[in-house]
Amino acid sequence: MKRRSRLSETIVTPSPNAVIANYISSPLAEYRGNPFIEALPPEVSYERLAVVLPERPPYDESERQLPSHLRAHCIQRMFQYFEPLGRHFDAGMRLDILMRTGYRKRNPMTPEFRRRLQEIYQMSQRQDFDGAGLDTLPPSMSMTLIGVSGTGKTRSLRRTIAQYPKVIWHEKYQINQIPWLIVECPPDAGIKQLCLSFFEAVDLALGRQHYALQFGAKGVTTPQRILEVANIARIHAIGGIIFDEVQYIRSARGTAREEVLNFFVTLVNLSGTPIVLVGTMAAQELLQADFSKARRGAGLGGLVWTRFDHTDEWDYLMEELWSYQWTRKSIAFSPEISKVFYQRTQGVVDLAVKLYVLSQYRAMITGEEEVTAELMEAVAGDEFKLLKPMLDALASGDPVRIAKYDDLRPLEFEKVLEREQLRMVEKIDVQALRRRFEQEQASKRAQILEMLRTEGLTAEMAELTTAKMFDLSPEQTTKQAVPEIVKIVGKRGRAPSRRREKAESSEPSSLPKEDLRKIVAERGSNCTAYDALKISGAVGNPVWSDME
């Protein structure tokens, strides 16, 4: 007896992680009228990415005076540091385009959407899927991202997709939409484990333990799991799936490697969901040769992130990193410092951060309390011994030596694609974007302060609350921020009104000593007001007292 698809048993309810869909019409005709697109934030711009991509840990100059054991904790913040450069902005823009383009063919308002769901469901019921005669959708745009470890591939992708809601609930269509999903490729690189990783990622996004239990059990065949993956991707309108660590597929035995690559192709064909394959340089042969045969990695190009060159961009990145100093003595950034950073890490940012962290530790431990080029050289010589062969290979530029280390092997993509990538990246002036953002923030801050003073807040309270608001929500508009601050502060921070000033001027402490109000207010507890006035001579004896 054939197993029936369990998807028919699924009860569709809002995910606990979902936000309620709010539809905003797109300015582009091809996106307009598609609920999956109009429920998303507006199309991404470079200015928007300049806000969402960076991750700058908190830093206070006064912390340099803390005891060394506390400063050691502060140094750990540097592992949060992420300063995006041109290549990261480029990838962020491509992800947004990829997702919206994929949704164009998946509109819940069209008969095609439901027809496609029914088609996959019926194949799952019959369990006779072999890919033959499949009525496929036009190829969805997908992309590959390969790069040296430590260049910020996964970090920048995660920062980019964090701007979208995890789940969006569409009440009218009874759909929990998942804009983006990240699936880690398992080390064993098998189809079964890859499908299970997908089910677990969907469960995590939805906040439920559901699909992994249903389709991870024994008795579910590999073809059926593939169909269920495609069906779930379509049912939940997944905007894009990022498959990370795809270099693991390279180690698959026998026909498993080819099966996994075919799985990616089948997933795109059946669900219409774009995919992004991310891996180290070890994935070169896999994605450049085998996967390219399926023509699925060419939609938005194959991005290749080699090490950074020692250019102005590297100097900018290192100078930003250098500003996080917790040693007692402050050392100014210099070309010599930048040179040591580059020579000792060969343009791998992750190693540069680790070198700086270790150097600050060393400076504290030795009592020198300053990070110099000489100290960094010594730390790199001591702590990077295991990396020396790989770094020397990179420094040599010798392809034969570099080829010995898969994760650092450069790729040779089409020259035309490389030129296009360089042109796009060169147009992105990251420093100008940041300066513009800081200028806008300063202008907005001044406007808010002025409006708060108009609302009656004291200058001190206005400054304090504005600073706190910028820390918590720097993207709020002036119109949003002012009423919120006034509401929170209430009357506590308001400047005194004229009536209040008049009342305060009547306080006993501010009155002249002959003032009757002051005399009465300062009387003793056993003294009546009349007695106090009589004792002070302010009043005389009663008339009848003189008549006795």
Residue, then its C-alpha position, 0 to 999 in steps of 0.5 A: m500500500k502506498r504511503r499517502s502524503r502527510l502534508s494533507e494533514t497539516i493544519v495551517t495556523p499563524s506561526p508564533n514567530a509571524v507578523i501580520a501581513n501589511y501590504i504596500s504597493s510596489p513602485l515597480a509594475e512587475y511586483r505590483g499586486n503580488p501579496f508575497i512581495e508587497a508584504l515585504p519591506p521596500e526594495v533595498s537601497y545602498e543607503r538602507l544596507a549602510v544601516v542594516l549591514p554594519e555591526r559595531p560593538p559598544y565602546d566607551e573611551s572611559e572603559r580604558q581606565l577599568p581594571s584589566h580583568l574587566r577590560a578583558h571582557c570588553i575586548q571580546r566585543m570585537f568578535q561582534y565587529f563587522e564593517p561592510l565593504g563594497r562586496h558585502f553591499d553588492a551581495g546584499m543588493r543581489l539577495d533582495i533582487l533574487m528573492r523578489t524575482g523568484y516571487r514573480k512566478r509565485n503569486p497566490m492570487t493566480p490559478e498557477f500557484r494552486r495548480r503547482l501545489q496540487e501537481i507536487y502533491q499528487m506526485s508525492q501521493r503516487q510516489d512515482f516521481d523520477g523527474a521525467g516529463l516534469d512540467t517545470l517552471p522557467p529557471s529561477m534566478s540563483m547564485t553562488l558565493i565562494g570565498v576564502s574563509g574569514t571574508g564575511k560571506t555568511r555574516s553579510l548574508r545573515r545581516t542582509i536577511a535579518q531586515y526581513p521578518k522571519v515569518i509573515w502571516h497572510e490571513k486571506y490566503q492562510i499562508n505562513q510566508i518565510p522570506w529567507l531560510i538558511v540551511e547548513c549542509p551536513p558534513d556527511a553530504g547525504i540527501k537524507q541529512l540535507c533534507l532533514s537540515f531543511f525540515e529543521a530550519v523550517d521548523l525553527a523559523l515557524g517556531r514549531q516541531h513539525y516537519a522534521l518529525q513527519f518526514g525525518a522518520k523511517g519509511v519515507t523514501t528519498p524521492q518523497r523527501i525531495l518532493e516534500v522539500a519542494n512542497i514545503a518551500r512552495i506552501h510557505a512561499i520561501g523567498g530564497i534558500i541559502f545553502d551554506e558550507v556546500q564544500y561538504i558535498r565535495s566529500a560525498r562518496g559514490t553517486a551521492r555528490e551527483e544526487v545532491l547537485n540534482f537535488f538542488v536543480t529539482l528543488v528550483n524546478l519544482s518549487g520555483t524558489p531561488i537558491v544561494l550556494v555558499g562555500t569556501m574555495a574548496a567548492q570551486e570544482l563542484l560549483q564551477a563544473d558540476f553545478s554549472k551544467a544545470r545552469r542554475g548558478a548563473g542567474l545573478g552570477g557566481l560571486v568570488w571573494t578572494r582575500f582583500d588587496h592592500t588598498d585604501e579599502w583595507d586601510y579604511l577597514m583596519e582604521e575602523l577596527w583600530s578605534y576599539q582600543w582598551t589599552r591604557k595608552s592610545i596609539a594612533f593608526s598608521p600606515e605601518i600598523s596597516k602594513v603589519f595587519y596585511q602582511r600577517t593576515q594576507g587580507v583575511v579580515d577574520l584573522a585581522v580581528k583575532l590578531y588585534v584581540l590577541s595583541q591587546y591581551r598581550a599588551m595588558i598581560t605584559g603591562e606595556e598597555e599599548v599595541t605597537a607594530e612590533l607587538m603585533e609582529a611578535v603575537a602573530g609569530d607566536e599565535f599564527k604558527l599553524l596558519k603560517p604555511m597557508l599564509d605564506a602560500l597566499a603571500s607568494g601568489d604561486p598557484v601551485r603552492i596555493a592549490k595545496y590548501d583547498d580553502l584558499r585556492p583562487l577561482e578563474f571565472e569568466k573575465v567578463l563577469e569579473r569585470e562587471q563585478l568590479r565595476m559594480v563594487e567600485k561604484i559603492d563608496v562605503q565611506a561616503l555612505r557612512r558620512r552621509f548617514e552620520q550627517e543625517q543622524a546629526s541633523k535629525r538629532a538637532q531637530i528632535l532636541e529643538m522640538l523637545r524643548t518646544e514641548g517643554l522638556t528641559a535641555e538636560m532631559a531632552e539631551l539625555t532622552t534623545a541620546k537613549m533613543f538613538d542608541l535603541s532605535p536610530e532609524q526612527t523618524t523625527k515625527q515618530a521619536v518626539p511624541e514617543i519621548v514626550k510620552i515616556v518622560g511625561k511631566r518629570g522632565r518638563a521645564p517649569s511653567r509660569r504658574r509653577e515659577k510663580a508658585e516656586s517664588s512663594e516658597p518660604s525659603s525664598l521670602p524676606k524674613e518680615d514676610l508674614r507667610k515666612i513667619v507663619a511657615e517657620r513657627g514651631s510645632n507648639c506655636t499657633a500662627y497667631d502666637a507666631l505673629k504676636i511674638s514677632g511683633a507683627v500684631g498687637n494685643p486685642v482691643w479687649s485686652d487693653m480694656e481689662 
